[in-house]
Amino acid sequence: MEGMGEVVVVRHGATEWSRSGQHTGVTDLPLLPDGEDDGRRLGPVLEQRNITHAFVSPLARARRTAELAGLFDGAVTTRVEKDLVEVDYGGYEGRTTKEISAELGRPWSLWRDGTVPGDSPGETLAQVAGRVDRVLAEVRPLLEDGDVALVAHGHVLRILTARWLRLGPESGALFPLETGRYGLLGYEHDWPALTGWNTGCP
């Protein structure tokens, strides 16, 4: 909508498992030194925007990225939001797509096949969509005053992006988002639109 702010979706910086391709849901890994650099690089980019609010996943890798990017310095109204935690991968936690596919004897995709129970119950895409729909319901009114930053994880942000665009959660498959990168969700002619995606920082 004309004059509205944008949603800045930020994936946390690099971790050991993001580098190795292991699915990291509820496991609370720290950032690698390179991942901390990712957070620092985001700071000047976010400062250039009129960010009035930020919502941050409670997991350490997202919180630390937000801290390094300056979102907890008091200039922005920032809160930790449990609905932005990563997808619960259940029995696939800590495993790579290649390993899961080999076990199943066929290619596996989160977007088509979902999760299985393990040490945690796992989540369906619909369950994750319910979480991000709650976040978006809070975010939309705030865009009247400026931009809103969401600092979280790859898969949950991809599902959130699909829901912003009024698509089913499985359409998150279309929006890969690398660590330390961000995307922009806005409007064109009053219609929700993807206005920037998978953008790196200098």
KEDO-222523 format. One record per atom (N, C-alpha, C): x, y, z. Coordinates in steps of 0.1 Angstrom, whole numbers, padded with zeros to 4 digits, always signed. Atoms other than C-alpha are relative to their C-alpha. Layout:
KEDO-222523
XYZ
...
***
This chain:
KEDO-222523
+0009-0012+0000
+0000+0000+0000
+0009+0012+0000
-0008-0012+0001
+0013+0034-0009
+0003+0007+0014
-0003-0006-0013
+0032+0050+0020
+0003-0009+0011
-0002+0010-0011
+0035+0018+0040
+0015-0004+0000
-0013+0005-0001
+0067+0004+0053
+0001-0014-0006
-0002+0013+0005
+0082-0029+0044
+0005-0010+0011
-0005+0010-0009
+0090-0061+0063
+0014-0005-0005
-0014+0004+0003
+0127-0068+0064
+0003-0014+0007
-0002+0014-0005
+0132-0106+0068
+0015-0003+0000
-0014+0002-0001
+0167-0114+0080
+0003-0014+0006
-0004+0013-0005
+0182-0149+0083
+0013+0002+0008
-0011-0001-0009
+0207-0153+0111
+0013-0003-0008
-0013+0003+0005
+0245-0155+0104
+0003-0015+0000
-0004+0014+0002
+0263-0187+0096
+0003-0008+0013
-0003+0009-0011
+0265-0216+0121
+0007-0013-0006
-0007+0012+0004
+0284-0249+0120
-0009-0009-0009
+0009+0009+0007
+0253-0268+0109
-0005+0007-0013
+0004-0006+0013
+0242-0242+0083
+0011-0002-0011
-0011+0003+0010
+0276-0247+0067
+0000-0014-0005
-0001+0015+0004
+0274-0285+0067
-0013-0004-0006
+0013+0004+0006
+0237-0285+0055
-0008-0008+0009
+0008+0007-0010
+0224-0301+0087
-0012+0008+0004
+0012-0008-0004
+0188-0291+0095
+0000+0003+0015
-0002-0006-0014
+0189-0269+0126
-0013+0006+0004
+0012-0005-0005
+0155-0265+0142
+0001+0006+0014
-0001-0004-0014
+0154-0264+0180
+0013-0001+0006
-0014+0000-0005
+0191-0271+0185
+0005+0014+0000
-0004-0015-0002
+0205-0238+0199
+0015+0002-0002
-0014-0002+0003
+0238-0234+0181
+0004+0014+0000
-0005-0014+0001
+0260-0203+0183
+0004+0003-0014
-0006-0004+0013
+0272-0183+0154
+0014-0004-0001
-0014+0000+0003
+0305-0190+0138
+0006+0014+0000
-0006-0014+0002
+0330-0161+0137
-0005+0007-0013
+0005-0006+0012
+0319-0156+0101
-0014+0004+0001
+0014-0003-0003
+0283-0156+0113
-0001+0013+0008
+0000-0013-0007
+0291-0128+0137
+0003+0011-0009
-0003-0010+0010
+0306-0109+0108
-0012+0003-0008
+0013-0002+0007
+0273-0114+0090
-0009+0010+0007
+0008-0009-0009
+0255-0097+0119
+0005+0014-0001
-0006-0013+0000
+0279-0068+0119
-0002+0007-0014
+0002-0006+0014
+0276-0063+0081
-0015+0005-0002
+0014-0004+0001
+0238-0061+0085
-0003+0014+0006
+0002-0012-0007
+0240-0032+0109
-0002+0013-0008
+0001-0013+0008
+0248-0003+0085
-0012-0001-0010
+0011+0001+0010
+0222-0017+0060
-0013+0003+0007
+0013-0002-0007
+0194-0018+0086
-0001+0015+0005
+0000-0014-0005
+0204+0017+0099
-0005+0010-0011
+0004-0008+0010
+0196+0031+0065
-0016+0000-0002
+0014+0001+0001
+0160+0020+0068
-0007+0006+0012
+0008-0005-0010
+0132+0034+0089
-0007-0011+0008
+0005+0011-0008
+0129+0004+0112
-0005+0005+0013
+0006-0005-0013
+0105+0011+0141
-0001-0012+0010
+0002+0012-0009
+0100-0025+0154
+0008-0011-0006
-0007+0013+0004
+0119-0058+0153
-0006-0011+0009
+0004+0012-0007
+0108-0093+0162
+0011-0010-0002
-0012+0009+0001
+0135-0118+0169
-0003-0014+0006
+0001+0014-0005
+0135-0156+0173
+0008-0001+0013
-0007+0001-0013
+0145-0166+0209
+0013-0008-0001
-0012+0009+0001
+0172-0190+0196
+0013+0009-0002
-0012-0008-0002
+0208-0178+0202
+0005+0005-0013
-0006-0005+0012
+0219-0176+0166
-0008+0012-0006
+0007-0011+0005
+0191-0152+0157
+0001+0012+0009
-0001-0011-0010
+0193-0131+0189
+0014+0006-0001
-0014-0006+0001
+0231-0127+0185
+0001+0008-0013
+0000-0007+0013
+0226-0117+0148
-0007+0014+0002
+0007-0012-0002
+0201-0091+0159
+0008+0010+0009
-0009-0008-0008
+0224-0078+0186
+0011+0007-0007
-0011-0005+0008
+0253-0074+0163
-0004+0010-0011
+0005-0010+0010
+0231-0056+0138
-0006+0012+0006
+0004-0012-0007
+0221-0031+0164
-0014+0001+0004
+0014-0001-0002
+0185-0040+0169
-0004-0001+0015
+0003-0001-0014
+0188-0042+0207
+0006+0012+0007
-0007-0011-0006
+0205-0009+0212
-0010+0011+0005
+0010-0009-0005
+0172+0009+0221
-0006+0010-0010
+0006-0009+0010
+0166+0029+0189
-0013-0007-0006
+0011+0007+0006
+0141+0002+0178
-0007-0007+0011
+0007+0008-0009
+0113-0014+0197
+0001-0015-0004
-0004+0014+0004
+0126-0050+0197
-0006-0010+0011
+0005+0010-0010
+0110-0081+0213
+0004-0014-0006
-0002+0014+0004
+0118-0118+0213
-0014-0006-0002
+0013+0006+0004
+0090-0137+0195
+0002-0015-0002
-0001+0014+0001
+0087-0174+0201
-0006-0006-0013
+0006+0005+0012
+0065-0178+0170
+0010+0000-0012
-0009-0001+0011
+0096-0171+0149
+0011-0011+0001
-0010+0011+0000
+0116-0202+0160
+0000-0008-0013
+0000+0008+0013
+0127-0225+0132
-0009-0011+0001
+0008+0012+0001
+0107-0254+0120
+0005-0011+0009
-0004+0011-0008
+0108-0283+0144
+0001-0012-0010
-0003+0010+0010
+0124-0310+0122
-0002-0014+0006
+0002+0013-0006
+0117-0338+0147
+0011-0010-0002
-0010+0010+0003
+0135-0370+0136
+0011+0004-0010
-0009-0005+0010
+0153-0350+0109
+0010+0010+0005
-0009-0010-0006
+0170-0326+0133
+0015-0005-0001
-0014+0002+0000
+0207-0324+0127
+0005-0009-0012
-0003+0008+0011
+0205-0344+0095
+0000+0008-0013
+0000-0007+0013
+0212-0334+0059
-0011-0006-0009
+0009+0005+0010
+0188-0337+0030
+0005-0013-0007
-0006+0012+0006
+0212-0362+0014
-0001-0012+0009
+0001+0011-0009
+0212-0384+0045
-0014-0005+0001
+0014+0004-0001
+0174-0384+0048
-0004-0007-0013
+0004+0006+0013
+0170-0392+0011
+0006-0014-0002
-0006+0013+0001
+0194-0421+0013
-0007-0010+0009
+0008+0009-0009
+0175-0435+0042
-0013-0004-0005
+0013+0002+0005
+0142-0432+0025
+0000-0007-0014
-0001+0006+0014
+0155-0445-0009
-0006+0008-0011
+0006-0009+0010
+0141-0415-0027
+0003+0015+0004
-0003-0014-0004
+0146-0377-0028
-0010+0005+0010
+0009-0006-0010
+0132-0360+0003
+0000+0015-0001
+0001-0014+0000
+0119-0325+0005
-0009+0004+0012
+0008-0005-0011
+0106-0307+0036
-0014+0005-0006
+0012-0007+0005
+0081-0289+0013
-0010-0010-0005
+0009+0010+0004
+0066-0321+0000
-0003-0011+0010
+0001+0011-0008
+0073-0347+0026
-0002+0003+0015
+0001-0004-0014
+0074-0328+0059
+0010-0007+0009
-0009+0006-0010
+0090-0341+0091
-0006-0013+0006
+0004+0012-0007
+0088-0372+0113
+0003+0003+0015
-0004-0001-0014
+0088-0375+0151
+0013-0005+0003
-0013+0005-0005
+0121-0379+0169
+0001+0004+0015
-0001-0005-0013
+0134-0364+0201
-0011+0011+0003
+0011-0009-0001
+0108-0337+0194
-0010-0004-0010
+0010+0006+0008
+0075-0342+0177
+0000+0004-0015
+0001-0005+0014
+0082-0323+0145
-0012+0008-0002
+0011-0009+0004
+0059-0298+0128
-0004-0002-0014
+0004+0000+0014
+0038-0298+0097
+0001+0015-0005
-0001-0013+0006
+0040-0269+0073
-0012+0009+0004
+0012-0007-0004
+0005-0259+0083
+0001+0005+0014
-0002-0005-0014
+0015-0256+0120
+0009+0012-0001
-0009-0012+0001
+0044-0233+0110
-0008+0012-0006
+0008-0011+0006
+0020-0213+0088
-0009+0007+0011
+0008-0006-0010
-0002-0208+0118
+0008+0009+0009
-0009-0008-0008
+0027-0194+0138
+0003+0013-0007
-0004-0012+0007
+0038-0170+0111
-0012+0009-0003
+0012-0008+0002
+0003-0159+0104
-0003+0009+0012
+0001-0008-0012
+0001-0147+0140
+0010+0012+0000
-0010-0010+0001
+0033-0128+0135
-0004+0011-0010
+0004-0010+0010
+0021-0111+0103
-0012+0008+0004
+0012-0008-0005
-0012-0101+0120
+0005+0011+0009
-0006-0011-0009
+0009-0081+0145
+0008+0010-0008
-0009-0009+0008
+0033-0067+0119
-0008+0009-0009
+0007-0008+0011
+0008-0054+0093
-0004+0014+0006
+0003-0013-0005
-0005-0025+0115
+0012+0009+0003
-0012-0007-0004
+0030-0015+0125
+0006+0007-0013
-0006-0005+0013
+0039-0009+0088
-0005+0014-0003
+0005-0014+0002
+0019+0024+0089
+0010+0010+0005
-0010-0009-0006
+0048+0039+0109
+0014-0002-0005
-0014+0002+0005
+0078+0024+0091
+0002-0015-0002
-0003+0013+0003
+0096-0008+0085
+0000-0009+0013
+0000+0010-0011
+0095-0040+0107
+0011-0010-0004
-0010+0010+0002
+0125-0063+0109
-0004-0013+0007
+0002+0013-0006
+0121-0100+0115
+0013-0008-0001
-0013+0007+0000
+0153-0119+0125
-0002-0014+0004
+0003+0014-0004
+0149-0156+0124
+0008-0010-0009
-0007+0011+0005
+0157-0187+0104
-0005-0003-0015
+0003+0002+0014
+0157-0200+0068
-0014-0005-0003
+0013+0006+0004
+0126-0222+0066
-0012+0008+0006
+0012-0007-0006
+0103-0203+0090
-0002+0013-0008
+0001-0013+0007
+0111-0170+0071
-0005-0003-0015
+0005+0003+0014
+0104-0187+0037
-0015-0003+0001
+0015+0002-0002
+0070-0199+0050
-0007+0013+0002
+0006-0013-0002
+0063-0165+0063
-0001+0009-0013
+0001-0007+0013
+0071-0150+0029
-0011-0005-0009
+0012+0006+0008
+0047-0174+0012
-0013+0005+0005
+0013-0005-0005
+0020-0164+0036
-0002+0015-0002
+0001-0014+0003
+0027-0127+0031
-0006+0002-0014
+0004-0001+0014
+0022-0133-0006
-0013-0008-0003
+0013+0007+0001
-0011-0152+0001
+0001-0013-0007
-0002+0013+0006
+0004-0185-0010
+0000-0011+0012
-0001+0011-0010
+0003-0219+0008
+0014-0001+0005
-0013+0001-0006
+0032-0227+0031
+0010-0008-0008
-0009+0008+0008
+0047-0252+0006
+0007+0008-0010
-0006-0009+0010
+0054-0223-0017
+0013+0007+0006
-0013-0004-0006
+0082-0214+0007
+0012-0006-0008
-0010+0007+0008
+0102-0238-0016
+0006+0010-0010
-0004-0009+0011
+0104-0209-0041
+0010+0011+0005
-0007-0012-0006
+0123-0185-0017
+0012-0004+0008
-0012+0003-0008
+0157-0198-0007
+0007+0013+0005
-0006-0011-0007
+0174-0175+0018
+0012-0004+0007
-0013+0004-0006
+0211-0178+0027
+0002+0007+0013
-0004-0006-0013
+0226-0171+0061
+0006+0014-0002
-0005-0014+0001
+0233-0134+0067
-0006+0008-0010
+0007-0008+0011
+0210-0123+0039
-0014+0004+0004
+0014-0005-0003
+0177-0105+0039
-0008+0002-0012
+0010-0003+0010
+0146-0099+0019
-0010+0010+0004
+0010-0010-0003
+0119-0073+0016
-0013-0004-0005
+0014+0003+0003
+0082-0078+0017
-0008+0013+0001
+0007-0012+0000
+0061-0049+0007
-0013-0001-0008
+0012+0000+0008
+0032-0039-0016
+0003+0007-0013
+0001-0006+0013
+0026-0030-0052
-0014+0002-0003
+0014-0002+0003
-0007-0013-0060
-0009-0007+0010
+0008+0005-0011
-0020-0024-0026
+0000-0015+0001
-0001+0014+0000
-0011-0060-0033
+0013-0005+0006
-0012+0004-0006
+0014-0079-0012
+0010-0005-0010
-0010+0002+0011
+0047-0082-0032
+0013-0003+0007
-0014+0002-0004
+0082-0095-0029
+0008+0011-0006
-0006-0012+0006
+0102-0063-0033
+0016-0001+0001
-0014+0003+0000
+0137-0077-0026
+0003-0013+0006
-0002+0014-0006
+0152-0111-0019
+0014-0005+0000
-0013+0007-0002
+0183-0130-0007
+0012+0010-0003
-0010-0011+0002
+0203-0097-0007
+0011-0001+0010
-0012+0000-0009
+0238-0097+0007
+0004+0014+0005
-0005-0013-0005
+0256-0070+0026
+0014+0002-0005
-0014-0002+0004
+0289-0053+0015
+0010-0006+0010
***
